[in-house]
Amino acid sequence: MNVIRSTATSAAQFTAFRGPVAMFARHYSPDSRAEGATASSTGFREREQAKEAQYVKQREAEKLKAAHKKLEDAKAEVEKQQKIVDSHQ
């Protein structure tokens, strides 16, 4: 019997030490559009596609620039090696 009382007392003490109950609740305005309606709207989709196209174009330009630099470096190396070969003949 003592065990039950001590458990009941500690449970009551535990509830007394819990933090305050949530006092605030969010109240959203009634939704005039379905969930995800923004993503399916024409304007949003067009902007998103334009940004994606711009990003891809920028990345491709960066890759092309890197490829041109690599090509120029390779040409310079070939010319250097060709000079070495020509000097030995």
C-alpha positions in Angstrom: 0.0 0.0 0.0 2.8 2.4 0.7 4.3 1.7 -2.7 1.0 2.7 -4.4 0.7 5.9 -2.4 4.3 6.9 -3.0 3.8 6.3 -6.7 0.6 8.3 -6.8 2.3 11.1 -4.8 5.3 11.2 -7.1 3.0 11.2 -10.2 1.1 14.2 -8.7 4.3 15.9 -8.0 5.6 15.2 -11.5 2.5 16.8 -13.1 3.0 19.8 -10.8 6.5 20.3 -12.1 5.6 20.0 -15.8 5.9 23.1 -17.8 2.9 25.3 -18.6 0.4 23.9 -21.0 0.5 25.4 -24.5 -1.5 28.6 -24.3 -1.2 29.7 -27.9 -2.6 28.1 -31.0 -2.2 29.2 -34.6 -5.3 30.2 -36.4 -4.9 30.2 -40.2 -7.1 32.1 -42.5 -9.4 29.9 -44.6 -7.5 28.6 -47.6 -8.9 29.7 -50.9 -6.6 27.5 -52.9 -5.7 23.9 -52.4 -2.4 22.8 -50.9 0.4 23.1 -53.5 -1.6 25.5 -55.7 1.3 28.0 -55.8 3.6 25.4 -57.3 1.1 24.5 -60.0 0.3 28.1 -61.0 1.5 29.1 -64.4 3.6 32.2 -63.3 5.4 30.2 -60.6 6.2 27.4 -63.0 7.4 29.7 -65.7 9.7 31.5 -63.3 11.0 28.3 -61.9 11.7 27.0 -65.4 13.5 30.2 -66.3 15.7 30.1 -63.3 16.5 26.4 -64.0 17.4 27.3 -67.6 19.5 30.2 -66.4 21.4 28.0 -63.9 22.0 25.3 -66.5 23.2 27.8 -69.0 25.6 29.4 -66.5 27.0 26.0 -65.5 27.5 25.0 -69.1 29.3 28.3 -69.8 31.6 27.6 -66.8 32.3 24.1 -68.1 32.9 25.4 -71.6 35.3 28.0 -70.3 37.2 25.3 -68.3 37.4 23.1 -71.4 38.8 26.0 -73.5 41.4 26.6 -70.8 42.3 23.0 -70.7 42.6 22.9 -74.5 44.9 26.0 -74.5 47.1 24.4 -71.8 47.3 21.2 -73.9 48.2 23.1 -77.0 50.9 24.9 -75.1 52.3 21.6 -73.8 52.2 20.1 -77.4 54.1 23.2 -78.7 56.6 22.9 -75.9 57.2 19.2 -76.6 57.4 19.8 -80.3 60.2 22.4 -79.7 62.1 19.9 -77.6 61.8 17.3 -80.4 62.8 19.7 -83.1 65.9 20.8 -81.1 67.1 17.2 -80.9 67.0 16.7 -84.7 
